[in-house]
Amino acid sequence: MQKRDVFIIKKYLTHLKCLIFALVWVVLSNPSLCAQESITPISENSQLFNKPVSSPQKNGNKSLPFFDDFSNNSVFPSADNWQNSHVFVNNSYGNNPPSVGVATFDAINNLGYLYTTLSDVPSQADILTSRYINLSVVNPDSLFLSFYYQPQGFGDKPEPDDSLILQFITPDTIVTVWSVNGISFTNFLKDTLKLGTNPTDTLLFKLVHLAIKNPIFLKENFQFRFINYASFGYNNATATNCDQWNIDYVYLNKGRTEADTIFKDVSMVEPPGSFLKNFSSIPWSHFESAIDLELKSLYVHVRNNDKISRNLTQIRFDLSDSQTQWVDSFAIGDIDLEAFTNRSNLNYQFDSSRFVTSDKEEARFKIKAQLSTDGYDFSKPNNAAYRSVDCVNYYAYDDGTAEYAYNLEREVRTAAYNYKTYQPDSLRAFSMFFLRNKDQEAALESFNIGVWEAVNGAPGTRIYNMEVAKKVLFEDSLNRFVTIKLDSSIYLEGDFFIGWDQQPGLSINIGFDANTNTTKKRYYKIGQTWVMGDADKPGSLMLRPIFGKPVYETGVHDELANKPSLMVFPNPSDGKFTIQKTEQVQSGTLRIYNNLGSMVGQAELNTSSFDFTNLKPGIYIISIQSENIAPQVIKWIKN
């Protein structure tokens, strides 16, 4: 090679390095070229708010076999099997479990709020403890406990120092018999399950199979318990839920062997699909106009956990509407399932003539899918799965459960979400799912809502703007959607956008459903340019347009017109205050929440004076529950 050629190559490489550096600088210095949407773990679980917890059974020890696959269609584990209820039973966080329903361990307690003990150092979070089991007369040579586990799933990955552990307990001892450290779901598939690029078996959980032979455990009052140790990750700037683990198929019995790891079971894997194609909900008054365009086949997702081929004798679908008392049933059947395989394409196509319309204002459909097989099924409860489809007065894409919180980053302050109405009607209100965060109060003080025309699939001219000069407050309610009434209705037809403006850097924290993907419906504004939602953040905003008759606001407090019937004074105070009660309020519960939504104090209303001087100075929410009045939510400042 000639010296001239070497010089040219060196010069080319120098120019290439400069070009790469310039490109990197442009990307980093130009926010419009970086992701503007933020998806963060939630800081609370509203599905657990005020949810009654069943008391453990008191009729003696539980006998073998012990089995639970968490398919009981409840947010808490069954009291028939478990002594406490810290974990969250759900169909949202498990990724391809062996059967419908998993128990999720995370950083949120059974009241729905973050554990107050959490820090950047792992500490004990959720606990799941079995009832007492009599093992004193069991042959230890054939006694085994097995279960499936999965880190992260559709949630947040546990950090390497976090862990999930299993302990055996007797009146005399507590022994940790198994543990695993935190790992991301991606690395779990690669390093733990060692799955190839196209695995034939799509079960994404790891089986643990433990013999119980040590005589110290063969006692009359034996228990086992799972505990997760959670922490705020090093990069978490705010306190949010984190470190999810999912478990399923917990099975303890005698007469088992080392090789007893196959379950002769055909099971549902998730709730049946909806009969709606594009939405999860449509206003009932629009249903007739929409149904021929929206109707799709009902589908089910089933799994054969057996090592041999099994035949699905029948899958029966039952649909009902509680408002009209309409009921319909139909079935498919004679379907062969190969060993260790999932089938998610089993469906039944029906037409709109099956639906009975009515002049009622709403319809609330229940869908039940029930399978029957060619023989023995290990777990009968997981043969059925359920879905609700509520057609009331709003359109929705989301499934009603927030897996994450959605925010706009940097200087971006406007977001818009695309909907279409199948029938021209008056837009009356927004329904928005808010999640608490540290700067939300300031964010909501300067929070606007808007409506835009749709032009070629993107937001066009803004046709409505309203300053929300009210505080959005949070009540102890299972339903965390807040209704914000428009100050004047808007007549709409076809496609349109609804959305909001916020102050840069302040997060209003909208619920984000990770199980339905409408990324192409989301837009945010950079300068004067609308940009489609980030493709690497699949999911749906929990933001719904409400149509039809006039509506009333819920969870929105007008400080001038709607003061609470109970007053706190003095306010602010040093921690001591008095509740001015009425004759209707003689009993009830007072709870205090910090700005992260964690409950930090509680007292009964059998007195009028309260002392919370132990709390740090700051802004708190006092929630008051009493039988004879509506729930009261009052802002209180501690000096």
C-alpha positions in Angstrom: 0.0 0.0 0.0 1.3 3.4 -1.0 1.9 6.2 1.6 -0.7 8.3 -0.3 -3.3 5.6 0.2 -2.5 5.3 3.9 -2.9 9.1 4.2 -6.3 9.0 2.4 -7.6 6.2 4.7 -6.4 8.0 7.9 -8.1 11.2 6.7 -11.3 9.3 5.9 -11.4 7.7 9.3 -10.8 11.1 10.9 -13.8 12.6 9.0 -15.9 9.5 9.9 -15.1 9.9 13.7 -16.1 13.6 13.5 -19.3 12.7 11.7 -20.2 10.1 14.3 -19.5 12.6 17.1 -21.6 15.2 15.4 -24.5 12.8 15.0 -24.4 11.8 18.6 -24.2 15.4 19.7 -27.3 16.3 17.6 -29.3 13.4 19.0 -28.4 14.2 22.6 -28.9 17.9 22.3 -32.2 17.8 20.4 -35.1 16.5 22.5 -37.2 16.0 19.4 -35.0 13.1 18.4 -35.2 11.4 21.8 -38.0 9.5 23.4 -40.5 11.9 25.0 -42.9 9.4 26.7 -42.1 7.9 30.0 -43.5 4.6 31.3 -42.8 3.9 35.0 -44.0 1.4 37.5 -47.1 2.3 39.5 -46.9 3.5 43.1 -50.2 2.0 44.2 -52.7 -0.8 43.2 -56.2 0.5 43.3 -57.7 -3.0 42.8 -56.8 -3.7 46.4 -58.3 -0.5 47.9 -61.0 -1.3 50.4 -61.1 -4.9 49.1 -62.3 -7.2 51.9 -59.8 -9.9 52.9 -61.2 -13.3 53.8 -60.3 -14.6 57.2 -58.2 -17.7 57.3 -60.1 -20.9 58.0 -60.2 -21.9 61.6 -61.5 -25.5 61.3 -58.2 -27.2 62.2 -55.2 -28.0 60.0 -55.4 -28.3 56.3 -55.0 -31.9 55.0 -53.0 -33.0 52.0 -53.1 -32.5 49.1 -52.3 -28.8 49.1 -52.8 -27.2 45.7 -53.4 -23.6 44.4 -53.0 -22.3 40.9 -54.6 -18.9 41.8 -57.5 -19.3 39.3 -60.1 -18.4 42.0 -61.0 -15.1 40.2 -60.2 -12.9 43.2 -57.5 -10.3 43.9 -56.4 -12.2 47.1 -55.3 -15.8 47.6 -57.9 -18.3 48.9 -58.3 -18.4 52.7 -58.8 -22.1 52.3 -55.1 -22.4 51.6 -53.3 -19.3 52.9 -53.0 -17.6 56.3 -52.2 -14.1 55.0 -53.0 -12.1 51.9 -50.2 -9.8 51.0 -49.8 -10.9 47.4 -51.9 -9.8 44.4 -53.7 -12.5 42.4 -54.2 -11.4 38.8 -54.2 -12.1 35.1 -52.0 -9.1 34.2 -48.4 -9.7 35.3 -47.7 -13.4 34.4 -46.3 -14.0 30.9 -47.6 -17.3 29.6 -48.2 -19.1 32.9 -49.3 -22.8 33.2 -52.8 -21.7 34.0 -55.0 -18.6 34.3 -54.1 -16.5 37.4 -50.8 -15.9 39.1 -49.8 -14.7 42.6 -47.6 -11.6 42.1 -45.1 -10.5 44.8 -44.0 -6.8 44.5 -43.5 -3.7 46.6 -47.2 -3.0 47.3 -49.0 -4.1 50.4 -52.5 -5.7 50.7 -54.0 -2.2 51.1 -52.7 -1.2 47.7 -49.9 1.1 48.8 -46.1 1.0 48.8 -44.4 -0.5 51.8 -43.1 2.3 54.0 -40.0 0.4 54.8 -38.7 0.3 51.3 -35.3 1.9 50.4 -32.4 1.2 48.0 -31.4 -1.7 50.3 -33.5 -4.9 49.8 -36.1 -5.4 52.6 -38.9 -7.8 53.2 -42.1 -7.0 51.2 -44.9 -9.4 50.4 -45.4 -12.6 52.4 -47.5 -15.6 51.4 -47.9 -18.2 54.2 -49.8 -21.4 54.0 -52.3 -22.6 56.6 -51.1 -25.2 59.1 -50.6 -28.6 57.5 -50.4 -31.9 59.5 -47.2 -33.7 58.3 -46.7 -35.7 61.5 -48.1 -39.0 60.0 -46.7 -38.6 56.5 -44.0 -40.8 55.0 -41.1 -38.5 54.2 -39.8 -40.7 51.3 -42.7 -39.5 49.1 -43.4 -35.9 50.3 -42.7 -33.2 47.7 -43.5 -29.5 47.3 -43.4 -28.0 43.8 -44.2 -24.6 42.3 -43.5 -22.5 39.2 -42.0 -19.0 39.4 -41.2 -16.2 37.0 -39.3 -12.9 37.6 -40.7 -9.6 36.2 -43.2 -11.0 33.7 -45.1 -7.9 32.4 -43.9 -5.9 35.5 -40.6 -4.5 36.7 -37.5 -6.6 36.9 -36.1 -7.5 40.4 -32.6 -6.1 40.9 -29.7 -8.5 41.4 -29.7 -8.0 45.1 -33.4 -8.6 45.4 -34.7 -12.1 46.0 -37.6 -14.5 46.3 -37.3 -17.1 49.1 -39.1 -20.1 50.4 -39.1 -21.0 54.1 -40.3 -24.1 56.0 -41.8 -23.3 59.4 -42.6 -25.4 62.5 -43.3 -24.2 66.1 -39.6 -24.8 66.8 -37.8 -23.6 63.7 -37.8 -21.4 60.5 -35.5 -22.6 57.7 -34.9 -21.0 54.3 -34.9 -24.0 51.9 -34.8 -22.2 48.5 -34.0 -18.8 47.2 -33.3 -17.0 43.9 -31.8 -13.6 43.1 -33.3 -10.9 40.9 -33.0 -11.2 37.2 -34.7 -9.6 34.2 -37.3 -11.6 32.3 -35.2 -11.5 29.1 -32.1 -13.0 31.0 -34.4 -15.4 32.8 -35.5 -16.9 29.4 -32.0 -17.0 28.1 -29.9 -18.1 31.2 -32.4 -19.9 33.4 -34.9 -21.5 31.0 -32.3 -21.7 28.3 -34.9 -21.2 25.6 -33.9 -21.1 22.0 -35.1 -18.6 19.5 -38.2 -20.6 18.6 -39.0 -22.9 21.5 -41.7 -25.5 20.9 -42.9 -25.2 24.5 -44.1 -21.7 25.3 -44.3 -22.1 29.1 -42.2 -19.2 30.4 -42.1 -20.3 34.1 -39.5 -22.4 35.9 -40.5 -25.4 37.9 -39.0 -25.9 41.4 -39.5 -29.5 42.9 -38.4 -30.0 46.5 -38.4 -33.1 48.7 -39.3 -32.7 52.4 -37.4 -35.4 54.2 -35.9 -33.7 57.3 -37.7 -35.0 60.4 -37.7 -31.5 61.9 -40.5 -30.5 59.4 -42.7 -33.6 59.9 -44.8 -31.9 62.6 -48.5 -31.4 63.1 -48.3 -27.6 62.6 -46.1 -27.4 59.5 -46.2 -24.3 57.3 -44.4 -23.0 54.3 -44.1 -19.3 53.1 -42.8 -17.3 50.3 -41.2 -13.9 50.8 -39.8 -11.4 48.4 -37.1 -8.8 49.3 -37.6 -5.6 47.3 -35.7 -2.3 46.9 -35.9 0.9 44.9 -33.6 0.5 42.0 -30.5 2.6 41.7 -32.0 4.6 38.9 -35.4 5.2 40.4 -35.8 8.9 41.1 -39.3 8.4 42.7 -40.8 5.7 44.8 -42.8 3.3 42.6 -43.8 -0.3 42.6 -41.0 -2.7 41.6 -39.4 -6.1 41.7 -42.3 -8.3 40.6 -42.2 -12.1 40.9 -45.0 -14.4 39.8 -45.7 -17.9 41.2 -48.2 -20.5 40.1 -49.2 -24.2 40.6 -48.2 -24.6 44.2 -48.5 -28.3 45.0 -47.7 -30.2 48.2 -48.6 -33.9 48.6 -47.4 -37.3 49.6 -47.0 -40.3 47.3 -44.8 -38.2 44.9 -41.4 -38.9 43.5 -38.4 -37.0 42.0 -39.9 -37.6 38.6 -43.4 -36.4 39.6 -43.1 -33.1 37.6 -45.8 -33.6 35.0 -49.3 -32.3 35.6 -52.1 -34.1 33.7 -54.0 -30.9 33.2 -55.5 -28.8 30.4 -56.0 -25.3 31.5 -57.1 -21.8 30.5 -54.1 -19.4 30.3 -55.9 -16.1 30.3 -59.5 -14.6 30.3 -61.4 -15.2 27.1 -61.2 -12.4 24.5 -63.8 -9.7 24.1 -66.4 -9.7 21.3 -65.3 -6.1 20.5 -62.6 -5.6 17.8 -61.2 -2.1 18.4 -62.5 -1.1 21.8 -62.9 -2.6 25.3 -66.1 -0.6 25.8 -68.6 1.2 23.6 -71.5 3.4 24.8 -74.6 1.3 24.9 -76.5 4.0 23.0 -74.0 3.5 20.1 -74.0 -0.2 20.2 -76.4 -0.9 17.4 -74.5 1.4 15.1 -71.2 -0.1 16.1 -71.7 -3.8 16.4 -71.5 -4.9 12.8 -68.2 -3.1 12.4 -66.9 -4.0 15.9 -68.0 -7.7 16.2 -65.3 -10.3 16.2 -65.0 -13.9 17.1 -64.6 -14.9 20.8 -61.3 -16.6 21.4 -59.7 -18.6 24.2 -56.1 -19.3 25.1 -55.5 -22.8 26.5 -52.5 -25.0 27.5 -51.9 -28.7 27.6 -49.6 -29.2 30.6 -49.6 -33.0 30.0 -46.8 -35.0 28.4 -49.3 -36.7 26.0 -51.7 -35.3 23.5 -55.1 -34.4 24.9 -58.5 -33.8 23.3 -60.6 -30.8 24.0 -64.0 -32.3 24.1 -65.7 -28.9 24.3 -65.2 -25.2 24.9 -68.5 -23.7 26.0 -69.1 -19.9 25.9 -71.8 -18.3 28.0 -72.7 -14.7 27.5 -75.1 -12.7 29.6 -76.2 -9.2 30.3 -77.2 -8.3 33.8 -79.3 -5.4 32.7 -81.6 -7.1 30.2 -81.3 -10.6 31.7 -80.2 -11.8 28.2 -78.3 -15.1 28.1 -76.8 -17.0 25.2 -74.6 -20.1 24.9 -72.6 -21.9 22.2 -69.7 -24.3 21.9 -66.8 -25.6 19.8 -65.1 -28.9 20.4 -63.2 -32.0 19.3 -59.8 -30.3 19.2 -56.5 -32.1 19.7 -53.8 -30.4 21.8 -50.2 -31.7 21.5 -48.2 -32.2 24.7 -46.7 -29.1 26.4 -48.3 -26.7 23.9 -50.4 -23.5 24.0 -53.3 -22.7 21.6 -54.5 -19.2 21.5 -56.4 -19.3 18.2 -59.5 -21.3 19.3 -62.5 -19.1 18.5 -66.1 -19.0 17.8 -67.6 -16.6 15.3 -71.2 -15.3 15.9 -73.2 -12.5 14.4 -75.0 -9.5 15.8 -78.4 -11.1 15.7 -77.6 -12.9 18.9 -77.5 -9.7 20.9 -80.7 -8.4 22.4 -80.8 -4.6 22.3 -82.9 -2.6 24.8 -83.8 0.9 25.7 -81.8 0.7 29.0 -79.0 3.1 29.5 -76.3 0.5 29.8 -75.4 -3.2 29.3 -73.0 -5.2 31.4 -71.9 -8.4 29.7 -70.2 -11.3 31.3 -68.3 -13.9 29.2 -67.5 -17.3 30.7 -65.4 -19.9 28.8 -65.5 -23.4 30.2 -63.5 -26.3 28.8 -64.0 -30.0 29.2 -61.5 -32.7 28.2 -61.2 -36.4 27.3 -60.3 -37.4 30.8 -58.7 -36.5 34.2 -57.8 -32.8 34.8 -55.5 -32.1 37.7 -57.2 -28.7 38.5 -60.8 -28.2 37.7 -61.0 -24.5 38.7 -58.6 -23.5 35.9 -61.0 -25.0 33.3 -63.1 -21.8 33.5 -62.1 -18.2 32.8 -64.1 -15.0 32.7 -64.3 -11.5 31.2 -66.5 -8.5 31.7 -67.5 -6.1 28.9 -69.3 -3.0 30.2 -71.1 -0.9 27.6 -72.1 2.2 29.6 -71.5 5.8 28.3 -67.9 5.8 27.2 -65.4 4.5 24.7 -62.3 2.7 26.0 -59.2 0.9 24.8 -57.8 -0.1 28.1 -58.8 -3.2 30.2 -59.3 -1.2 33.4 -56.0 -2.3 35.1 -52.9 0.0 35.2 -49.6 -1.9 35.0 -47.6 1.4 34.6 -47.9 5.1 34.9 -47.6 7.3 31.7 -45.9 10.7 31.7 -44.5 13.2 29.2 -40.8 14.0 29.6 -38.5 17.1 29.1 -40.3 20.1 27.7 -43.1 18.2 26.1 -46.4 19.3 27.6 -49.3 18.2 25.3 -50.6 14.7 24.6 -53.6 13.7 22.5 -55.4 10.3 22.1 -57.3 9.2 19.0 -60.9 7.9 19.2 -63.9 7.7 16.9 -67.6 7.6 17.6 -69.8 5.2 15.7 -72.8 7.6 16.2 -72.8 11.4 16.2 -73.2 12.5 19.8 -72.4 15.0 22.5 -69.0 14.6 24.2 -69.8 15.4 27.9 -66.7 14.6 29.9 -63.3 12.8 30.2 -62.7 9.8 32.4 -59.1 9.7 33.5 -57.2 7.2 35.7 -54.8 9.1 37.9 -51.9 7.5 39.9 -50.3 9.5 42.8 -46.8 10.8 42.4 -44.6 13.3 44.2 -45.4 16.4 42.1 -48.9 15.7 41.1 -50.6 18.4 43.2 -48.5 21.1 41.5 -49.1 19.4 38.1 -52.9 19.3 38.4 -53.1 23.0 39.4 -52.1 24.0 35.9 -53.7 21.1 34.0 -55.8 21.7 30.9 -57.9 19.3 28.8 -58.5 19.6 25.1 -60.3 18.2 22.0 -58.8 18.2 18.5 -60.0 17.5 15.0 -58.5 14.4 13.3 -56.6 15.2 10.1 -55.0 12.2 8.2 -54.9 10.3 11.5 -53.1 13.0 13.5 -54.4 15.8 15.7 -55.5 18.9 13.7 -57.2 22.1 14.8 -57.9 22.4 18.5 -61.7 22.8 18.9 -61.9 22.8 22.7 -59.9 23.9 25.7 -60.7 24.0 29.4 -58.6 24.9 32.3 -59.2 22.5 35.1 -59.1 25.0 38.0 -60.0 22.3 40.5 -58.0 19.8 42.5 -58.3 16.2 41.6 -58.5 14.3 44.9 -58.2 10.6 45.5 -60.7 8.7 47.5 -60.5 5.2 49.0 -62.3 3.7 46.1 -61.9 0.6 44.0 -62.6 2.6 40.9 -59.8 5.1 40.4 -61.2 6.7 37.3 -62.0 10.4 37.8 -64.8 12.0 35.8 -64.0 15.6 34.6 -67.1 17.3 33.2 -66.7 19.7 30.2 -68.0 23.2 30.8 -69.8 22.9 27.5 -70.7 19.8 25.5 -69.2 19.2 22.0 -71.1 17.5 19.2 -68.7 15.1 17.5 -68.8 12.5 14.7 -66.2 10.2 13.3 -62.5 10.6 14.4 -61.3 13.0 17.0 -58.6 13.4 19.6 -58.9 14.1 23.4 -55.9 15.0 25.6 -54.3 17.4 28.0 -51.7 20.1 28.5 -49.4 20.1 31.5 -46.5 22.2 32.8 -43.1 20.9 31.6 -41.4 18.7 34.1 -44.5 18.1 36.1 -46.1 14.6 35.8 -49.9 14.1 36.1 -49.3 10.3 36.1 -52.0 8.7 33.8 -52.7 5.0 34.2 -51.1 2.9 31.4 -52.5 -0.6 30.4 -49.7 -2.8 29.1 -52.0 -5.6 27.9 -53.7 -3.6 25.0 -51.6 -1.8 22.5 -52.8 1.4 20.9 -49.4 3.1 20.4 -50.4 4.5 17.0 -53.4 6.2 18.6 -51.1 8.2 21.0 -49.6 11.6 19.9 -47.5 14.2 21.7 -46.5 17.6 20.6 -42.9 18.9 20.1 -43.0 22.6 19.3 -45.7 22.8 16.6 -45.2 19.2 15.4 -47.3 16.2 16.5 -45.3 12.9 16.9 -46.8 9.4 17.1 -46.3 7.5 20.4 -43.0 5.8 21.0 -43.0 2.3 19.3 -41.0 0.8 22.2 -43.8 1.6 24.7 -46.7 -0.6 23.6 -49.9 0.0 25.6 -53.0 2.1 26.1 -53.7 5.3 28.0 -56.5 5.0 30.6 -58.2 8.1 29.2 -61.8 7.7 28.0 -64.4 10.1 26.3 -67.9 10.1 27.8 -70.9 10.7 25.6 -74.6 11.1 25.8 -76.6 12.5 28.7 -75.1 15.1 31.2 -72.8 13.5 33.7 -71.6 14.4 37.2 -68.0 14.8 38.3 -66.5 12.3 40.6 -63.3 12.8 42.5 -63.0 16.4 41.4 -63.3 18.8 44.4 -64.4 22.5 44.0 -63.0 24.1 47.0 -65.5 27.0 47.0 -68.7 25.1 46.3 -68.3 21.6 47.8 -66.5 21.8 51.1 -66.3 18.5 53.1 -69.0 18.1 55.7 -66.3 17.3 58.3 -63.7 19.9 59.1 -60.2 19.6 60.5 -58.9 22.4 62.7 -56.4 23.8 63.2 -55.1 23.3 59.7 -52.1 23.7 59.4 -51.1 22.3 62.8 -48.2 20.8 64.7 -49.7 17.3 64.3 -52.6 17.6 66.8 -56.0 18.5 65.4 -59.7 18.1 66.0 -62.4 16.7 63.8 -65.7 18.7 63.9 -68.2 15.8 63.8 -71.9 15.8 63.2 -74.6 13.7 64.8 -74.5 11.3 61.9 -70.8 10.5 62.5 -70.2 8.6 65.7 -67.9 5.9 64.4 -65.7 5.2 61.5 -62.0 5.2 60.4 -59.6 8.1 59.8 -56.5 7.3 57.6 -53.6 9.6 56.7 -51.7 9.3 53.4 -48.4 11.0 52.4 -47.8 12.5 48.9 -46.7 9.1 47.6 -50.0 7.5 48.5 -48.7 5.4 51.4 -50.8 5.2 54.5 -48.8 6.6 57.4 -51.4 6.9 60.1 -54.8 5.5 61.1 -57.3 6.0 64.0 -60.9 5.2 64.9 -63.5 8.1 65.0 -64.5 7.3 68.6 -62.9 10.6 69.6 -62.7 14.1 68.2 -59.0 14.8 69.0 -56.1 13.2 67.2 -52.3 13.3 67.6 -50.0 12.7 64.7 -47.0 14.7 65.9 -44.8 11.8 64.9 -45.2 12.6 61.2 -42.7 14.7 59.3 -43.7 18.2 58.2 -45.5 18.2 54.9 -48.8 17.9 53.0 -51.0 14.9 53.7 -54.4 13.6 52.7 -56.9 12.7 55.5 -59.4 10.1 54.4 -62.5 9.6 56.6 -64.8 6.7 56.2 -68.1 6.5 58.1 -71.3 4.5 57.5 -73.7 7.4 57.5 -71.9 9.9 55.2 -70.0 9.9 51.9 -66.3 9.3 52.1 -64.4 12.6 53.1 -61.1 13.6 51.6 -59.3 16.6 53.3 -55.9 18.1 52.6 -54.0 18.7 55.9 -50.7 20.4 56.3 -48.3 19.5 59.2 -46.0 22.2 60.3 
